[in-house]
Amino acid sequence: MDSRFSEEQNLLRDTVAKLMAKHCPPEFMRRIDREQSYPYMLYDSWVEAGLFRMPFAEAYGGLGGSTVDACIIAEEIGRVSADLSMMYGGSTFCGLNVQRKGSEEQKAYWLPRLMSGEIRMSISMSEPDAGSDVGAIRTTAVRDGDHYIVNGQKLWATGAGAKNNVINVYVKTDPKVHYRQGMSLFLVDNDTPGIELRKLDMLGRYCTGTYEIFFKDVRVPADRLIGGENKGWECILSGLQVERVVAAAADVGSAEGCVEMALAYAKDRKQFGRPIGTFQAIAHMLADMATEVAAARALMYQCAAMVDQGEDALKDITMAKLFASETYAKVANLGMQIFGAYGYNKEFDMQRHYRDARIATVAAGTSQVQRNLIAGLMGLKAQ
């Protein structure tokens, strides 16, 4: 039990941990990583346990949970796999955008389907020439009666190819104005005619899948527009703080998984007649790893509490995302060193964390973008 959390939150943590142990044991995780397959049955177990209902309002069938609750779920899933935490986060973040910015009719239609597992959701924003530079997106949507016609190309779309997935795609609807006034958000079924999906061969995070998407004269009903035409930037900003702190929670969980794995190995592996963890060189590495993860975790939950209290925590949350992602990358690297050649062997799980961790400092905003934002919030904006 952790006294910082309520009894219900400790029960939630225990429930998610047991669920992951039951439905995603190490041998299963190794298999889906090897096969690069989407674990639909695991996703269904999250649905059955109500994990997707947790952050949504009771008025729409949710459980009315807090940001801290969402972080607890992301942390425990991330402890097993950073890849799987993205699977949970994708549907959750997109659904929360609908709850914040959708019409009452849209909320009543989409949210129950998402929480019941009838559909999944994923976000698609990046393009070949538009990564950190959101304003450079070129995919367009042009009004045509009661539809919009979407044309363009998207890249690095996590989870876009999953069955029954609805892509939350950001497009330009008014190219003549600044992108913040000319961007819109549409919900597009991934099997809509005119959409071509190509799964990319990435270094890690194989199961959720990363896709390139081509839109060729894709007809999207006007009622799939969320928040109104040219209001896409407002949709992005509305969920930024929650999404960033939950992403930090997933990285914290994954970093914890690395430390736990490395510590168990250091206690068991013997060289020169004793466990390698008793050698100061290894012991100090583990002590530093545990300390930095604990610091990242404390900062992350402090930020989650600030969000729940209605505070503007953008600077703190950006720090949390930066620190958590870099901590995950660091401890995964040190974990590989502790494991030695065994870490490089795919029969052991540390190499998966090592591969998955490398993108943590790039995805959801690069470390460099986070530092720029923090500096700007400190009054150090570039002239």
RATA-V479427 format. One record per run of one state. SS is the DSSP state (A for helix, B for strand, O for the rest). FROM is the first residue (numbers start at 0). LEN is the number of residues. If there is no record, write none. Layout:
SS:FROM:LEN
SS:FROM:LEN
//
This chain:
O:0:6
A:6:17
O:23:2
A:25:10
O:35:4
A:39:9
O:48:9
A:57:3
O:60:6
A:66:14
O:80:1
A:81:20
O:101:2
A:103:12
O:115:4
B:119:5
O:124:2
B:126:1
O:127:2
B:129:1
O:130:3
A:133:3
O:136:3
B:139:5
O:144:2
B:146:12
O:158:6
B:164:8
O:172:6
A:178:4
B:182:7
O:189:5
B:194:5
O:199:10
B:209:12
A:221:3
B:224:2
O:226:5
A:231:7
O:238:1
A:239:29
O:268:1
B:269:2
O:271:2
B:273:2
A:275:3
O:278:1
A:279:29
O:308:5
A:313:31
O:344:5
A:349:8
O:357:9
A:366:11
O:377:6
//
